[in-house]
Amino acid sequence: MKLDDDCRRLMALLAHEMRSPGAVVAGYLRMLKTSGVDLPAREQKMIEEANRSCGRLMHIVQELSDLGELETQELSRAPLAIFTLCDDVVQTVSHEGADVSFVCDDADREAVIEGHEARLKQAVSSLIASLVRERGSAPIEARGFVSRASAPTALIAFGDPGAVASAADVLKHQQEPFDRWRGGMGLSLPIAHRIVQAHRGVLWALPGSRATCALSLPLV
């Protein structure tokens, strides 16, 4: 579902109107934290909580801008080794403490798509972040496949290690809708969905407890 012009203008207006007061509040909170005043523990905790909440609101403001840009701007594209990109994202997340791994056959590792590197990294990062948030310390595996069932396609499945064994396992559930409106993730999942769509890809759910979601992107 594409957003109409009024919705895009509303998002841009909301982002603009929220950014200025949010920046003021964030500035005062930073000033309180660095003032050197010896505040009681209760007040210090309140300032920390307010600072985190303000940061989250400002992040959502930026996501509103990102979503509006995805609706109005054509993404620049270049050849990308999609599984190398996914592995890079996984390594970054792993360094932040999450138990995430990436697996694909060596013969498929250099599979190439036409895409926008930064936006695709944003989408993969958001999908992994949603799994980490929902599954806690449980290990997560991103598994890459190349399908040549019809048009050559790169597939990435996210879930438990060993949840899917083949491209056919991933594709047989391609009609399952992906719930991108889950709470607690801001607009990151709707943005990830838009990014995948902008690359002529598909994002869907994998049913069952051992697998969560998958995406496909056309190979060049």
Backbone as CSV, one residue per row, in Angstrom:
resi,resn,N_x,N_y,N_z,CA_x,CA_y,CA_z,C_x,C_y,C_z
1,MET,0.845,-1.193,0.000,0.000,0.000,0.000,0.883,1.246,0.000
2,LYS,0.784,2.035,-1.046,1.531,3.280,-1.136,0.798,4.390,-0.391
3,LEU,1.565,5.286,0.193,0.971,6.420,0.883,0.581,7.490,-0.130
4,ASP,-0.569,8.148,0.119,-0.964,9.221,-0.782,-0.233,10.512,-0.390
5,ASP,-0.414,11.547,-1.201,0.309,12.802,-0.982,0.002,13.416,0.377
6,ASP,-1.261,13.354,0.823,-1.618,13.934,2.120,-0.905,13.217,3.264
7,CYS,-0.808,11.901,3.182,-0.113,11.143,4.229,1.374,11.492,4.257
8,ARG,1.972,11.615,3.081,3.400,11.971,3.030,3.632,13.365,3.602
9,ARG,2.755,14.295,3.259,2.894,15.653,3.800,2.683,15.670,5.305
10,LEU,1.737,14.857,5.789,1.493,14.789,7.225,2.723,14.250,7.955
11,MET,3.363,13.219,7.417,4.562,12.679,8.048,5.676,13.719,8.080
12,ALA,5.845,14.431,6.967,6.893,15.449,6.922,6.609,16.568,7.927
13,LEU,5.339,16.957,8.033,4.959,18.014,8.974,5.169,17.557,10.420
14,LEU,4.764,16.332,10.724,4.967,15.796,12.075,6.447,15.769,12.441
15,ALA,7.280,15.282,11.519,8.717,15.217,11.787,9.282,16.609,12.044
16,HIS,8.846,17.575,11.231,9.347,18.947,11.378,8.912,19.560,12.705
17,GLU,7.626,19.389,13.053,7.094,20.009,14.261,7.630,19.356,15.540
18,MET,7.936,18.067,15.497,8.422,17.357,16.680,9.924,17.518,16.895
19,ARG,10.658,17.767,15.795,12.121,17.799,15.909,12.606,18.956,16.786
20,SER,12.050,20.158,16.602,12.540,21.331,17.349,12.300,21.220,18.858
21,PRO,11.068,20.961,19.332,10.892,20.819,20.778,11.653,19.623,21.342
22,GLY,11.759,18.560,20.568,12.518,17.400,21.031,13.979,17.729,21.251
23,ALA,14.539,18.528,20.336,15.949,18.920,20.478,16.152,19.796,21.713
24,VAL,15.168,20.673,22.002,15.273,21.533,23.186,15.261,20.689,24.454
25,VAL,14.312,19.765,24.556,14.222,18.905,25.744,15.494,18.076,25.900
26,ALA,15.991,17.508,24.797,17.217,16.704,24.849,18.396,17.554,25.323
27,GLY,18.437,18.815,24.874,19.524,19.701,25.288,19.497,19.993,26.774
28,TYR,18.307,20.252,27.322,18.196,20.516,28.759,18.540,19.277,29.584
29,LEU,18.137,18.094,29.095,18.466,16.872,29.816,19.974,16.631,29.834
30,ARG,20.633,16.907,28.697,22.099,16.776,28.664,22.749,17.752,29.639
31,MET,22.209,18.969,29.700,22.750,19.980,30.614,22.614,19.517,32.068
32,LEU,21.465,18.921,32.405,21.272,18.420,33.759,22.254,17.296,34.087
33,LYS,22.485,16.420,33.103,23.376,15.283,33.349,24.823,15.719,33.533
34,THR,25.215,16.786,32.870,26.629,17.200,32.890,26.864,18.431,33.756
35,SER,25.853,18.839,34.537,25.983,20.079,35.315,26.937,19.957,36.491
36,GLY,27.192,18.747,36.923,28.061,18.550,38.076,27.356,18.680,39.404
37,VAL,26.064,18.962,39.388,25.284,19.068,40.622,25.054,17.667,41.190
38,ASP,25.264,17.517,42.473,25.102,16.221,43.134,23.632,16.000,43.471
39,LEU,22.902,15.401,42.518,21.469,15.179,42.697,21.220,13.877,43.456
40,PRO,20.113,13.789,44.188,19.734,12.529,44.840,19.539,11.426,43.801
41,ALA,19.685,10.198,44.233,19.600,9.050,43.322,18.264,9.011,42.594
42,ARG,17.172,9.353,43.271,15.850,9.322,42.640,15.776,10.284,41.473
43,GLU,16.277,11.505,41.654,16.255,12.494,40.579,17.183,12.080,39.426
44,GLN,18.327,11.514,39.776,19.235,11.044,38.729,18.569,9.965,37.871
45,LYS,17.852,9.050,38.509,17.150,7.994,37.773,16.075,8.578,36.865
46,MET,15.340,9.567,37.373,14.303,10.205,36.558,14.894,10.884,35.331
47,ILE,16.048,11.552,35.506,16.705,12.217,34.377,17.169,11.187,33.354
48,GLU,17.731,10.070,33.825,18.187,9.015,32.913,17.019,8.447,32.113
49,GLU,15.912,8.180,32.788,14.739,7.633,32.098,14.169,8.634,31.094
50,ALA,14.121,9.911,31.492,13.623,10.939,30.576,14.541,11.066,29.366
51,ASN,15.854,10.960,29.588,16.809,11.074,28.493,16.642,9.921,27.504
52,ARG,16.447,8.702,28.033,16.235,7.555,27.141,14.943,7.713,26.345
53,SER,13.881,8.149,27.021,12.603,8.323,26.328,12.687,9.409,25.269
54,CYS,13.393,10.493,25.580,13.559,11.566,24.605,14.351,11.074,23.390
55,GLY,15.385,10.278,23.658,16.163,9.719,22.558,15.317,8.836,21.660
56,ARG,14.433,8.049,22.256,13.553,7.194,21.461,12.597,8.027,20.617
57,LEU,12.039,9.102,21.211,11.148,9.968,20.438,11.873,10.608,19.258
58,MET,13.106,11.061,19.475,13.860,11.679,18.386,14.193,10.657,17.308
59,HIS,14.409,9.408,17.725,14.659,8.349,16.746,13.422,8.114,15.881
60,ILE,12.238,8.138,16.500,10.997,7.965,15.742,10.780,9.144,14.789
61,VAL,11.145,10.350,15.217,11.055,11.517,14.325,11.913,11.292,13.086
62,GLN,13.132,10.785,13.283,14.003,10.513,12.142,13.407,9.419,11.254
63,GLU,12.774,8.420,11.872,12.153,7.358,11.084,10.983,7.895,10.253
64,LEU,10.243,8.858,10.791,9.186,9.486,9.995,9.770,10.123,8.742
65,SER,10.895,10.811,8.902,11.551,11.426,7.743,12.023,10.362,6.764
66,ASP,12.613,9.273,7.299,13.102,8.194,6.436,11.970,7.579,5.629
67,LEU,10.833,7.321,6.295,9.707,6.705,5.606,9.164,7.627,4.526
68,GLY,9.095,8.925,4.812,8.651,9.875,3.804,9.580,9.918,2.601
69,GLU,10.893,9.858,2.853,11.865,9.868,1.756,11.728,8.626,0.885
70,LEU,11.476,7.480,1.508,11.320,6.245,0.733,10.117,6.311,-0.189
71,GLU,9.113,7.091,0.204,7.912,7.204,-0.611,8.094,8.169,-1.782
72,THR,9.028,9.093,-1.675,9.119,10.160,-2.674,10.401,10.133,-3.499
73,GLN,11.435,9.448,-3.041,12.724,9.484,-3.728,13.070,8.128,-4.327
74,GLU,13.624,8.160,-5.497,14.105,6.945,-6.147,15.455,6.582,-5.563
75,LEU,15.597,5.324,-5.103,16.862,4.892,-4.516,17.918,4.689,-5.594
76,SER,19.093,5.236,-5.365,20.211,4.944,-6.262,20.645,3.490,-6.056
77,ARG,21.135,2.862,-7.099,21.464,1.440,-7.035,22.826,1.169,-7.640
78,ALA,23.475,0.153,-7.107,24.773,-0.301,-7.610,24.858,-1.802,-7.361
79,PRO,25.720,-2.515,-8.097,25.872,-3.956,-7.846,26.364,-4.213,-6.419
80,LEU,25.709,-5.144,-5.732,26.049,-5.465,-4.342,26.079,-6.977,-4.157
81,ALA,27.096,-7.461,-3.451,27.110,-8.866,-3.024,26.225,-8.962,-1.786
82,ILE,24.972,-9.372,-1.954,23.965,-9.250,-0.912,24.299,-10.096,0.318
83,PHE,24.887,-11.268,0.126,25.195,-12.100,1.293,26.400,-11.558,2.059
84,THR,27.317,-10.929,1.369,28.423,-10.258,2.056,27.887,-9.095,2.882
85,LEU,26.940,-8.350,2.309,26.309,-7.249,3.040,25.620,-7.771,4.304
86,CYS,24.867,-8.862,4.170,24.166,-9.423,5.321,25.158,-9.897,6.378
87,ASP,26.231,-10.527,5.948,27.256,-10.985,6.887,27.871,-9.803,7.630
88,ASP,28.109,-8.695,6.927,28.654,-7.489,7.576,27.720,-6.986,8.675
89,VAL,26.422,-6.965,8.387,25.445,-6.511,9.381,25.453,-7.443,10.586
90,VAL,25.476,-8.743,10.328,25.480,-9.725,11.418,26.718,-9.562,12.293
91,GLN,27.873,-9.341,11.668,29.099,-9.154,12.447,28.987,-7.926,13.351
92,THR,28.405,-6.854,12.825,28.227,-5.636,13.624,27.322,-5.908,14.822
93,VAL,26.200,-6.589,14.579,25.261,-6.892,15.659,25.910,-7.817,16.682
94,SER,26.700,-8.788,16.202,27.366,-9.722,17.113,28.346,-8.998,18.021
95,HIS,29.040,-8.007,17.461,29.984,-7.232,18.270,29.273,-6.436,19.370
96,GLU,27.971,-6.193,19.169,27.180,-5.474,20.174,26.604,-6.412,21.231
97,GLY,26.936,-7.708,21.141,26.548,-8.652,22.183,25.449,-9.624,21.820
98,ALA,24.819,-9.487,20.657,23.752,-10.409,20.268,24.351,-11.694,19.700
99,ASP,23.685,-12.822,19.945,24.145,-14.120,19.449,23.522,-14.372,18.076
100,VAL,24.137,-13.779,17.055,23.622,-13.853,15.691,24.721,-14.355,14.776
101,SER,24.381,-15.251,13.852,25.348,-15.782,12.892,24.759,-15.732,11.487
102,PHE,25.632,-15.801,10.492,25.189,-15.839,9.092,25.826,-17.050,8.418
103,VAL,25.013,-17.771,7.631,25.468,-18.979,6.952,24.992,-18.948,5.512
104,CYS,25.869,-19.300,4.585,25.452,-19.570,3.209,26.519,-20.430,2.549
105,ASP,26.167,-21.102,1.460,27.132,-21.906,0.729,28.183,-21.008,0.092
106,ASP,29.424,-21.480,0.077,30.507,-20.690,-0.519,30.213,-20.345,-1.971
107,ALA,29.573,-21.259,-2.684,29.282,-21.019,-4.100,28.289,-19.879,-4.295
108,ASP,27.488,-19.572,-3.280,26.478,-18.520,-3.388,26.927,-17.185,-2.815
109,ARG,28.051,-17.152,-2.129,28.419,-15.974,-1.342,28.546,-14.708,-2.188
110,GLU,28.934,-14.819,-3.440,29.119,-13.637,-4.277,27.885,-13.303,-5.113
111,ALA,26.727,-13.824,-4.736,25.490,-13.493,-5.459,25.275,-11.980,-5.451
112,VAL,24.946,-11.421,-6.621,24.903,-9.963,-6.791,23.491,-9.502,-7.104
113,ILE,23.076,-8.429,-6.433,21.831,-7.737,-6.749,22.167,-6.296,-7.131
114,GLU,21.158,-5.571,-7.606,21.277,-4.126,-7.798,20.561,-3.460,-6.640
115,GLY,21.302,-2.691,-5.821,20.634,-2.131,-4.669,21.351,-0.960,-4.045
116,HIS,20.688,-0.363,-3.064,21.226,0.759,-2.294,21.816,0.181,-1.012
117,GLU,23.130,0.238,-0.872,23.817,-0.467,0.210,23.349,-0.020,1.591
118,ALA,23.325,1.289,1.830,22.973,1.781,3.163,21.543,1.415,3.539
119,ARG,20.610,1.547,2.601,19.212,1.245,2.905,19.004,-0.249,3.151
120,LEU,19.673,-1.102,2.375,19.522,-2.537,2.593,20.133,-2.960,3.929
121,LYS,21.256,-2.351,4.299,21.814,-2.632,5.631,20.839,-2.211,6.716
122,GLN,20.169,-1.077,6.504,19.160,-0.609,7.456,18.038,-1.632,7.598
123,ALA,17.579,-2.178,6.471,16.483,-3.153,6.517,16.897,-4.422,7.241
124,VAL,18.063,-4.968,6.898,18.530,-6.209,7.538,18.766,-5.978,9.025
125,SER,19.358,-4.842,9.371,19.591,-4.525,10.784,18.278,-4.467,11.560
126,SER,17.241,-3.873,10.959,15.950,-3.761,11.633,15.314,-5.126,11.855
127,LEU,15.400,-5.992,10.864,14.829,-7.330,11.002,15.538,-8.108,12.111
128,ILE,16.858,-8.031,12.134,17.608,-8.730,13.177,17.300,-8.132,14.548
129,ALA,17.225,-6.799,14.623,16.928,-6.146,15.899,15.570,-6.577,16.443
130,SER,14.599,-6.767,15.563,13.284,-7.201,16.024,13.355,-8.608,16.598
131,LEU,14.161,-9.479,15.992,14.317,-10.840,16.514,15.023,-10.828,17.857
132,VAL,16.075,-10.037,17.956,16.827,-9.957,19.211,15.912,-9.458,20.326
133,ARG,15.098,-8.448,20.020,14.196,-7.891,21.028,13.170,-8.918,21.482
134,GLU,12.619,-9.688,20.530,11.539,-10.608,20.843,12.040,-11.934,21.420
135,ARG,13.289,-12.318,21.101,13.771,-13.646,21.485,14.830,-13.599,22.584
136,GLY,15.193,-12.398,23.024,16.144,-12.288,24.118,17.502,-12.869,23.766
137,SER,18.003,-13.771,24.595,19.351,-14.311,24.417,19.400,-15.534,23.503
138,ALA,18.261,-15.964,22.951,18.248,-17.142,22.076,19.085,-16.879,20.829
139,PRO,19.881,-17.856,20.385,20.688,-17.648,19.176,19.820,-17.464,17.935
140,ILE,20.295,-16.642,17.026,19.579,-16.339,15.783,20.513,-16.606,14.607
141,GLU,19.974,-17.217,13.575,20.760,-17.473,12.366,20.104,-16.801,11.163
142,ALA,20.907,-16.086,10.391,20.489,-15.607,9.074,21.080,-16.574,8.055
143,ARG,20.252,-17.132,7.197,20.703,-18.158,6.253,20.433,-17.694,4.834
144,GLY,21.481,-17.663,3.997,21.343,-17.208,2.623,21.252,-18.358,1.643
145,PHE,20.366,-18.216,0.663,20.193,-19.209,-0.397,20.080,-18.473,-1.734
146,VAL,20.441,-19.163,-2.799,20.140,-18.705,-4.150,19.107,-19.643,-4.739
147,SER,17.993,-19.082,-5.199,16.942,-19.874,-5.839,16.927,-19.591,-7.335
148,ARG,16.839,-20.652,-8.102,16.691,-20.510,-9.552,15.431,-21.222,-10.010
149,ALA,14.445,-21.272,-9.093,13.193,-21.957,-9.416,12.479,-21.274,-10.575
150,SER,12.546,-19.948,-10.618,12.001,-19.200,-11.767,13.053,-18.166,-12.141
151,ALA,12.861,-16.924,-11.724,13.903,-15.916,-11.914,14.956,-16.087,-10.812
152,PRO,16.250,-15.894,-11.132,17.295,-16.022,-10.099,17.051,-15.045,-8.954
153,THR,17.055,-15.563,-7.734,16.667,-14.790,-6.560,17.586,-15.103,-5.384
154,ALA,17.940,-14.048,-4.639,18.629,-14.233,-3.365,17.592,-14.309,-2.265
155,LEU,17.727,-15.303,-1.391,16.814,-15.485,-0.262,17.606,-15.393,1.032
156,ILE,17.039,-14.727,2.036,17.637,-14.687,3.365,16.547,-15.022,4.365
157,ALA,16.756,-16.083,5.141,15.817,-16.505,6.172,16.412,-16.186,7.540
158,PHE,15.577,-15.707,8.456,16.010,-15.328,9.804,15.250,-16.173,10.822
159,GLY,15.971,-16.813,11.739,15.305,-17.593,12.766,16.277,-18.409,13.580
160,ASP,15.816,-19.547,14.101,16.673,-20.422,14.875,17.713,-21.082,13.973
161,PRO,18.906,-21.375,14.486,19.909,-22.117,13.703,19.320,-23.429,13.182
162,GLY,19.510,-23.655,11.897,19.013,-24.882,11.277,17.532,-24.919,11.011
163,ALA,16.851,-23.778,11.145,15.388,-23.761,10.981,14.971,-24.115,9.562
164,VAL,15.724,-23.680,8.580,15.421,-23.998,7.182,16.659,-24.613,6.544
165,ALA,16.441,-25.595,5.671,17.564,-26.327,5.089,17.767,-26.044,3.613
166,SER,16.781,-25.431,2.961,16.888,-25.239,1.514,16.070,-24.038,1.077
167,ALA,16.335,-23.598,-0.156,15.552,-22.507,-0.720,14.078,-22.882,-0.826
168,ALA,13.816,-24.151,-1.125,12.420,-24.601,-1.241,11.688,-24.449,0.088
169,ASP,12.377,-24.719,1.214,11.759,-24.544,2.529,11.323,-23.101,2.749
170,VAL,12.114,-22.168,2.232,11.817,-20.748,2.410,10.672,-20.324,1.502
171,LEU,10.734,-20.725,0.248,9.781,-20.240,-0.749,8.374,-20.795,-0.559
172,LYS,8.239,-21.964,0.057,6.899,-22.548,0.160,5.974,-21.747,1.082
173,HIS,6.544,-20.825,1.850,5.728,-20.004,2.745,5.649,-18.549,2.277
174,GLN,5.955,-18.286,1.019,6.082,-16.905,0.557,4.775,-16.130,0.609
175,GLN,3.655,-16.809,0.724,2.365,-16.104,0.802,2.001,-15.706,2.233
176,GLU,2.802,-16.097,3.219,2.510,-15.745,4.608,2.816,-14.261,4.841
177,PRO,1.863,-13.469,5.326,2.116,-12.022,5.521,3.087,-11.766,6.663
178,PHE,3.885,-10.732,6.503,4.821,-10.309,7.542,4.184,-9.180,8.343
179,ASP,4.101,-9.352,9.661,3.496,-8.330,10.528,4.532,-7.255,10.841
180,ARG,4.469,-6.156,10.109,5.438,-5.081,10.294,4.943,-4.015,11.275
181,TRP,3.761,-4.235,11.863,3.184,-3.230,12.754,3.311,-3.616,14.221
182,ARG,4.250,-4.475,14.562,4.435,-4.885,15.945,4.947,-3.720,16.777
183,GLY,4.446,-3.609,18.014,4.853,-2.517,18.880,6.258,-2.688,19.412
184,GLY,6.829,-1.578,19.837,8.145,-1.604,20.450,9.304,-1.410,19.515
185,MET,9.035,-1.393,18.211,10.114,-1.246,17.228,10.042,0.082,16.488
186,GLY,9.172,0.979,16.934,9.043,2.245,16.214,8.561,1.998,14.793
187,LEU,9.159,2.697,13.842,8.806,2.532,12.429,9.829,1.701,11.678
188,SER,10.728,1.039,12.396,11.830,0.348,11.715,11.351,-0.802,10.836
189,LEU,10.327,-1.549,11.277,9.854,-2.664,10.451,9.063,-2.188,9.235
190,PRO,8.144,-1.186,9.353,7.549,-0.643,8.129,8.589,-0.092,7.157
191,ILE,9.642,0.530,7.678,10.703,1.048,6.813,11.427,-0.095,6.124
192,ALA,11.741,-1.164,6.870,12.397,-2.329,6.267,11.531,-2.913,5.153
193,HIS,10.234,-2.984,5.396,9.313,-3.506,4.385,9.339,-2.641,3.130
194,ARG,9.334,-1.318,3.301,9.368,-0.404,2.153,10.678,-0.546,1.378
195,ILE,11.776,-0.694,2.112,13.081,-0.821,1.450,13.107,-2.078,0.591
196,VAL,12.633,-3.191,1.134,12.605,-4.441,0.370,11.713,-4.286,-0.858
197,GLN,10.546,-3.687,-0.676,9.653,-3.462,-1.818,10.304,-2.583,-2.878
198,ALA,11.036,-1.536,-2.449,11.681,-0.626,-3.399,12.738,-1.337,-4.228
199,HIS,13.246,-2.468,-3.740,14.233,-3.262,-4.491,13.573,-4.429,-5.233
200,ARG,12.250,-4.319,-5.426,11.470,-5.352,-6.107,11.560,-6.693,-5.375
201,GLY,11.664,-6.613,-4.055,11.740,-7.811,-3.233,10.454,-8.063,-2.474
202,VAL,10.458,-9.150,-1.716,9.301,-9.561,-0.929,9.794,-9.923,0.471
203,LEU,8.990,-9.571,1.485,9.282,-9.898,2.881,8.089,-10.649,3.432
204,TRP,8.320,-11.818,4.042,7.211,-12.618,4.532,7.583,-13.370,5.806
205,ALA,6.556,-13.933,6.457,6.754,-14.673,7.698,6.996,-16.140,7.393
206,LEU,7.809,-16.776,8.237,7.979,-18.217,8.197,7.282,-18.792,9.430
207,PRO,6.282,-19.622,9.261,5.499,-20.095,10.404,6.272,-21.083,11.265
208,GLY,5.786,-21.253,12.483,6.401,-22.195,13.399,7.367,-21.510,14.340
209,SER,7.799,-22.244,15.347,8.648,-21.670,16.396,10.118,-21.629,16.022
210,ARG,10.517,-22.316,14.944,11.936,-22.407,14.634,12.360,-21.483,13.497
211,ALA,11.474,-20.709,12.963,11.820,-19.766,11.909,10.897,-18.569,11.984
212,THR,11.378,-17.420,11.576,10.608,-16.213,11.823,10.222,-15.453,10.563
213,CYS,11.181,-15.058,9.724,10.841,-14.295,8.532,11.888,-14.526,7.463
214,ALA,11.550,-14.121,6.254,12.472,-14.272,5.130,12.222,-13.143,4.144
215,LEU,13.239,-12.879,3.323,13.084,-11.895,2.258,13.727,-12.432,0.982
216,SER,13.230,-11.942,-0.131,13.811,-12.285,-1.422,14.150,-11.016,-2.184
217,LEU,15.232,-11.073,-2.956,15.655,-9.956,-3.804,16.127,-10.524,-5.133
218,PRO,15.743,-9.892,-6.241,16.137,-10.430,-7.553,17.634,-10.247,-7.810
219,LEU,18.251,-11.293,-8.342,19.653,-11.219,-8.714,19.801,-10.590,-10.093
220,VAL,20.979,-10.025,-10.344,21.231,-9.453,-11.669,21.751,-10.545,-12.587
